[in-house]
Amino acid sequence: MLLPAIALLIGLVLLVKSADIFIEGAASTAIHLNVSTLIIGVLVLGFGTSMPEVIVSILAALDHAPELAVGNAIGSNIANVGLVLGATALLTPV
């Protein structure tokens, strides 16, 4: 029971550190290319966060499992709407 908890904690620390590095890299790219950070945020960060779903869908299609690709797309959209709505409800009345 202790080993999975330690692994989870290490994973969370690595996730936070990786996110910091990713954001710093995106901001640095915006500065070096003389592009608005908004543009970098919309294009690069949006693309980067969508890649796991894209990869799963491509692998599902190559594995002749279209139901997995459809389930991935539907589940991702439901999760995105639910999380955004939940976060919004925490910040302001809906």
N, C-alpha and C positions, 0 to 999 in steps of 0.2 A: 504494500500500500504506500510505503514511503517513496519507493523508486518512481512510480508514475507521477507523484506530486512534485518531486524534484525535477523530473523531465518536463513537466508542464511549466514550472517556474522558469527553468532555463529557456524553454521555447518562447515564453512571453518576453523575457529579457532580450533575447535575440530578435524577436519581432519588433520590439520598440526601437532597438538600436538600428536595425535595418531600415525601418521607416525614417528615422532621423537622417541616416546617410542618403537615402533616396531623395528626401526633400531638399537636403543641402545640395545634392548634385543637380537637381532640377533648378534650384534657384541660381546656382553657379552657371549652369547652361544658359539661363535667361540673361544673366549679366554679360557673359562672354559673347553671346549672339546679338546683344542689344535688342532683345525682344521682351515684351511685357511679360511679367510673371503670370498674369492672367492667361495669356495664350499658352504658356508652358503648362500651366495647371490644367487647362481644359484639354489640351492635346496629349501631352506626354503622360501626365499622371492618370488621366482618364483611360488612355490606352493601356498603361501598365497595370492598372487595377482590373481591367477587363480580360487580361491575357489568361488567367487560370480557367475561366469559363470557355474561352475560345479554344484553348488547348484540349480541354476535356471533350468539347463538342467535336473537334477534328478527330481525336483518337476514337471517339465513339462511332463516328461515321466510317472511319477506316476499318473498324472492327465489326462493321455491319450491325450496329446497335443503334438504330435511329431513335428508339424510345428513350435511350439514355441521353442523347443530345437534346431531345425535346424536353425531357424532364429537367435537365440541367438549365435550359433557357427559362422554363416556367418557374422553377424553384428559385433561380437567381433573381428574377423580376419580383416575385412575391417577397423574397427576403429584402430586396432593396426598398420596395414600397413600405413594407412593414417596419423596417429599421428607421427609415427617414421619417415616417409618420410618428413612430414612437419617440424618436429624438425631438421632433418638433413639439409633440405633446408635452414633453418634459420641460421645454423651454417657454412655450407660450400656450395659452388655452386654444384648443382647436374648435 
